[in-house]
Amino acid sequence: MNARDAARALNNPMVQSGVVGLIDALTDAVMETRVGPMATLAPDSSIRPNDTLDSLAARRNPDYRNEIHRNAKQTVTAAGRTASAAVAMSDELKATTERVRRVLGMPNPN
C-alpha cells in the first residue's frame, strides 16, 4: 500500500469505523487486567481486592470508555486528514524539485 492508498483508506468512513472498533477491542482487553492483588501492597489506596483497570477507571470517571471511543474516532479522522495533506505536499514538493532542476539545468534522475 502506498501513501495515497493509505490516505484514501484512512478517509473512508468504513475503514475509520473498523480502526476505531479495533482500538475499542484492544482497550477492552487491556482494561480487563486484574489489579486487585495490588491492594495488599497499597492498603491505603482505592484499589479493591477484585478490581480491574476498568473498575478503577470507571470509579474515577464513569464516562471514560465513551471518552476513549470519542478520542479514538477523532484521532483516526485526523490521521486521514494528515495523510491526505502529506500526499498533497509530497506531490507539490516533487513538482517544486522538478522546477528547480529545470532552472538549474539539471537532468531528471529518473
Helices and strands as residue ranges (DSSP letters): H 3-10, H 13-31, G 36-40, H 53-60, H 64-104
